[in-house]
Amino acid sequence: DGDMDLRTLAASLGSSARTLQRQIAAEGLTLTELRMACRQTVALRLIQAGEGSLGQVASLAGFSDQAHMARAFKAASGLTPGQIARMLAA
């Protein structure tokens, strides 16, 4: 879940919040970056599965709107979700 707080996420993984925080930091990430990666992974899977419009995908993946999702994908990969969807469809 891209919106889970650190304590809830740690509990769901059977870990303490501090231990999880150290493990995330050891990977060179922040919790915010991990959340964004989760949202992008969910969105990509939904796009690959053809699950609705890009607006619906953005909402289901936890983005505030389609533009937020597009900016996140563009920053991470240089491609927008629409470009990715077209590549997968080809």
N, CA, C and O of each residue as an XYZ file, in Angstrom:
360
protein
N       0.851     -1.179      0.000
C       0.000      0.000      0.000
C       0.887      1.229      0.000
O       1.722      1.393      0.889
N       0.718      2.072     -0.965
C       1.533      3.269     -1.101
C       1.288      4.341     -0.075
O       1.997      5.347     -0.068
N       0.303      4.168      0.799
C       0.008      5.192      1.802
C       0.225      4.716      3.229
O      -0.091      5.450      4.165
N       0.748      3.526      3.427
C       0.948      3.000      4.767
C       2.003      3.811      5.506
O       3.028      4.181      4.933
N       1.746      4.087      6.789
C       2.782      4.758      7.564
C       3.833      3.733      7.984
O       3.626      2.526      7.866
N       4.946      4.231      8.469
C       6.083      3.371      8.781
C       5.732      2.295      9.802
O       6.104      1.135      9.622
N       5.024      2.656     10.868
C       4.688      1.676     11.907
C       3.776      0.572     11.375
O       3.981     -0.605     11.672
N       2.768      0.958     10.588
C       1.841     -0.024     10.031
C       2.558     -0.953      9.058
O       2.350     -2.166      9.072
N       3.397     -0.375      8.224
C       4.157     -1.170      7.271
C       5.084     -2.142      7.999
O       5.159     -3.319      7.645
N       5.783     -1.650      9.011
C       6.688     -2.505      9.780
C       5.918     -3.644     10.442
O       6.354     -4.794     10.402
N       4.786     -3.331     11.047
C       3.989     -4.369     11.708
C       3.517     -5.412     10.709
O       3.509     -6.603     11.017
N       3.123     -4.978      9.511
C       2.651     -5.932      8.500
C       3.780     -6.841      8.012
O       3.530     -7.934      7.505
N       5.019     -6.380      8.170
C       6.184     -7.172      7.761
C       6.817     -7.919      8.934
O       7.809     -8.630      8.768
N       6.231     -7.750     10.121
C       6.762     -8.429     11.303
C       8.054     -7.822     11.804
O       8.927     -8.531     12.304
N       8.180     -6.517     11.671
C       9.396     -5.820     12.040
C       9.057     -4.622     12.920
O       7.900     -4.209     13.002
N      10.064     -4.075     13.571
C       9.845     -2.826     14.295
C      10.005     -1.673     13.310
O      10.643     -1.823     12.268
N       9.433     -0.539     13.640
C       9.526      0.637     12.769
C      10.984      1.055     12.588
O      11.403      1.385     11.478
N      11.745      1.042     13.660
C      13.142      1.471     13.576
C      13.976      0.513     12.716
O      14.807      0.954     11.923
N      13.754     -0.783     12.875
C      14.481     -1.758     12.061
C      14.155     -1.572     10.588
O      15.052     -1.585      9.745
N      12.885     -1.399     10.276
C      12.494     -1.186      8.885
C      13.098      0.097      8.349
O      13.566      0.142      7.211
N      13.089      1.135      9.164
C      13.669      2.414      8.745
C      15.158      2.243      8.426
O      15.642      2.792      7.436
N      15.879      1.498      9.244
C      17.297      1.241      8.986
C      17.484      0.434      7.701
O      18.397      0.704      6.921
N      16.622     -0.551      7.485
C      16.741     -1.386      6.279
C      16.456     -0.572      5.021
O      17.129     -0.737      4.003
N      15.469      0.298      5.094
C      15.160      1.162      3.946
C      16.341      2.085      3.664
O      16.743      2.256      2.513
N      16.892      2.679      4.720
C      18.046      3.570      4.562
C      19.259      2.824      4.029
O      20.027      3.376      3.242
N      19.444      1.570      4.449
C      20.569      0.777      3.966
C      20.489      0.539      2.459
O      21.509      0.341      1.799
N      19.281      0.561      1.926
C      19.087      0.408      0.478
C      19.234      1.742     -0.254
O      19.116      1.804     -1.478
N      19.493      2.808      0.508
C      19.667      4.123     -0.104
C      18.351      4.788     -0.457
O      18.302      5.645     -1.340
N      17.278      4.398      0.231
C      15.944      4.933     -0.042
C      15.383      5.653      1.170
O      15.886      5.521      2.286
N      14.346      6.407      0.927
C      13.526      6.969      1.992
C      12.160      6.302      1.911
O      11.830      5.675      0.905
N      11.377      6.437      2.958
C      10.031      5.862      2.937
C       9.204      6.487      1.819
O       8.412      5.797      1.177
N       9.376      7.767      1.584
C       8.649      8.452      0.505
C       9.009      7.853     -0.852
O       8.131      7.628     -1.685
N      10.294      7.595     -1.075
C      10.716      6.993     -2.341
C      10.177      5.572     -2.479
O       9.788      5.157     -3.570
N      10.154      4.833     -1.382
C       9.613      3.480     -1.407
C       8.127      3.497     -1.727
O       7.646      2.679     -2.512
N       7.399      4.429     -1.121
C       5.961      4.565     -1.416
C       5.746      4.858     -2.903
O       4.876      4.262     -3.538
N       6.542      5.778     -3.452
C       6.390      6.135     -4.862
C       6.693      4.936     -5.750
O       5.998      4.706     -6.739
N       7.714      4.181     -5.410
C       8.042      2.984     -6.188
C       6.891      1.987     -6.154
O       6.589      1.349     -7.162
N       6.252      1.853     -5.003
C       5.096      0.953     -4.886
C       3.955      1.422     -5.775
O       3.343      0.625     -6.487
N       3.673      2.713     -5.733
C       2.599      3.259     -6.582
C       2.892      3.031     -8.052
O       2.008      2.644     -8.816
N       4.146      3.273     -8.451
C       4.510      3.098     -9.853
C       4.425      1.631    -10.266
O       4.010      1.331    -11.386
N       4.806      0.728     -9.395
C       4.721     -0.702     -9.699
C       3.270     -1.121     -9.891
O       2.946     -1.840    -10.836
N       2.398     -0.668     -8.992
C       0.966     -0.987     -9.113
C       0.427     -0.405    -10.415
O      -0.286     -1.085    -11.154
N       0.763      0.841    -10.694
C       0.270      1.493    -11.912
C       0.746      0.751    -13.161
O      -0.030      0.527    -14.090
N       1.998      0.378    -13.177
C       2.537     -0.336    -14.339
C       1.818     -1.662    -14.547
O       1.503     -2.026    -15.680
N       1.556     -2.382    -13.466
C       0.825     -3.654    -13.590
C      -0.587     -3.428    -14.124
O      -1.078     -4.208    -14.940
N      -1.234     -2.369    -13.665
C      -2.592     -2.069    -14.143
C      -2.575     -1.663    -15.611
O      -3.467     -2.037    -16.373
N      -1.561     -0.897    -16.006
C      -1.439     -0.494    -17.413
C      -1.210     -1.736    -18.275
O      -1.834     -1.889    -19.326
N      -0.323     -2.616    -17.833
C      -0.035     -3.851    -18.583
C      -1.282     -4.720    -18.722
O      -1.482     -5.374    -19.746
N      -2.115     -4.720    -17.688
C      -3.328     -5.541    -17.705
C      -4.477     -4.862    -18.441
O      -5.529     -5.469    -18.641
N      -4.285     -3.611    -18.845
C      -5.342     -2.887    -19.538
C      -6.515     -2.560    -18.633
O      -7.665     -2.548    -19.073
N      -6.223     -2.295    -17.366
C      -7.268     -2.054    -16.360
C      -7.740     -0.605    -16.356
O      -7.339      0.171    -15.488
N      -8.567     -0.238    -17.294
C      -9.202      1.069    -17.303
C      -8.347      2.167    -17.901
O      -7.274      1.927    -18.453
N      -8.860      3.380    -17.774
C      -8.181      4.556    -18.312
C      -6.986      4.907    -17.432
O      -6.846      4.394    -16.322
N      -6.139      5.776    -17.938
C      -4.988      6.198    -17.153
C      -5.429      6.946    -15.896
O      -4.761      6.862    -14.865
N      -6.525      7.664    -15.966
C      -7.067      8.331    -14.783
C      -7.485      7.326    -13.726
O      -7.240      7.526    -12.536
N      -8.115      6.247    -14.161
C      -8.522      5.193    -13.222
C      -7.298      4.484    -12.645
O      -7.262      4.171    -11.455
N      -6.310      4.236    -13.478
C      -5.076      3.602    -13.025
C      -4.413      4.479    -11.962
O      -3.982      3.982    -10.921
N      -4.333      5.779    -12.227
C      -3.725      6.703    -11.263
C      -4.434      6.636     -9.922
O      -3.792      6.582     -8.873
N      -5.737      6.640     -9.957
C      -6.519      6.582     -8.721
C      -6.311      5.261     -7.987
O      -6.091      5.251     -6.776
N      -6.378      4.163     -8.703
C      -6.205      2.846     -8.091
C      -4.802      2.646     -7.520
O      -4.623      1.933     -6.532
N      -3.815      3.276     -8.143
C      -2.431      3.117     -7.700
C      -2.056      4.066     -6.566
O      -0.961      3.966     -6.013
N      -2.948      4.981     -6.217
C      -2.683      5.863     -5.085
C      -2.134      7.232     -5.429
O      -1.729      7.977     -4.537
N      -2.114      7.578     -6.712
C      -1.686      8.921     -7.110
C      -2.840      9.889     -6.904
O      -4.002      9.486     -6.947
N      -2.532     11.159     -6.682
C      -3.598     12.133     -6.459
C      -4.404     12.382     -7.730
O      -5.598     12.669     -7.661
N      -3.759     12.273     -8.886
C      -4.453     12.410    -10.167
C      -3.541     11.902    -11.280
O      -2.404     11.499    -11.031
N      -4.048     11.928    -12.498
C      -3.296     11.412    -13.639
C      -2.031     12.229    -13.896
O      -0.999     11.670    -14.267
N      -2.103     13.536    -13.703
C      -0.925     14.381    -13.923
C       0.184     14.042    -12.925
O       1.361     14.028    -13.288
N      -0.182     13.771    -11.684
C       0.796     13.375    -10.664
C       1.485     12.082    -11.088
O       2.705     11.959    -10.972
N       0.714     11.130    -11.574
C       1.281      9.864    -12.036
C       2.212     10.107    -13.226
O       3.302      9.539    -13.286
N       1.794     10.934    -14.157
C       2.607     11.203    -15.347
C       3.942     11.843    -14.957
O       4.985     11.468    -15.492
N       3.917     12.798    -14.036
C       5.159     13.435    -13.592
C       6.086     12.428    -12.910
O       7.298     12.448    -13.125
N       5.511     11.553    -12.093
C       6.317     10.552    -11.386
C       6.972      9.587    -12.368
O       8.153      9.265    -12.229
N       6.213      9.124    -13.360
C       6.766      8.200    -14.350
C       7.826      8.893    -15.200
O       8.875      8.316    -15.489
N       7.552     10.115    -15.592
C       8.494     10.867    -16.427
C       9.814     11.071    -15.684
O      10.890     10.936    -16.267
N       9.725     11.398    -14.393
C      10.941     11.601    -13.595
C      11.718     10.298    -13.420
O      12.949     10.301    -13.430
N      11.013      9.201    -13.263
C      11.671      7.914    -13.002
C      12.215      7.254    -14.261
O      13.282      6.642    -14.230
N      11.485      7.376    -15.371
C      11.857      6.600    -16.557
C      12.056      7.428    -17.825
O      12.571      6.933    -18.828
N      11.645      8.685    -17.768
C      11.718      9.495    -18.978
C      10.524      9.304    -19.894
O      10.436      9.933    -20.949
N       9.599      8.430    -19.489
C       8.405      8.139    -20.283
C       7.153      8.428    -19.465
O       7.157      8.281    -18.243
N       6.093      8.835    -20.134
C       4.812      9.021    -19.460
C       4.060      7.692    -19.450
O       4.386      6.798    -20.231
N       3.076      7.551    -18.595
C       2.261      6.326    -18.599
C       1.599      6.095    -19.961
O       1.462      4.949    -20.389
N       1.195      7.149    -20.635
C       0.585      7.009    -21.957
C       1.563      6.425    -22.967
O       1.193      5.581    -23.782
N       2.812      6.879    -22.909
C       3.837      6.342    -23.803
C       4.102      4.869    -23.501
O       4.282      4.061    -24.412
N       4.125      4.535    -22.229
C       4.344      3.153    -21.829
C       3.189      2.279    -22.310
O       3.407      1.185    -22.831
N       1.955      2.766    -22.135
C       0.783      2.015    -22.574
C       0.819      1.774    -24.085
O       0.496      0.681    -24.549
N       1.209      2.790    -24.844
C       1.287      2.639    -26.300
C       2.383      1.622    -26.683
O       2.200      0.824    -27.602
N       3.502      1.660    -25.982
C       4.576      0.698    -26.273
C       4.126     -0.725    -25.979
O       4.440     -1.648    -26.731
N       3.391     -0.903    -24.890
C       2.915     -2.237    -24.535
C       1.852     -2.746    -25.499
O       1.738     -3.949    -25.734
N       1.078     -1.824    -26.052
C       0.024     -2.196    -26.977
C       0.582     -2.579    -28.355
O      -0.053     -3.321    -29.105
N       1.754     -2.073    -28.670
C       2.337     -2.319    -30.007
C       2.902     -3.713    -30.128
O       3.425     -4.078    -31.181
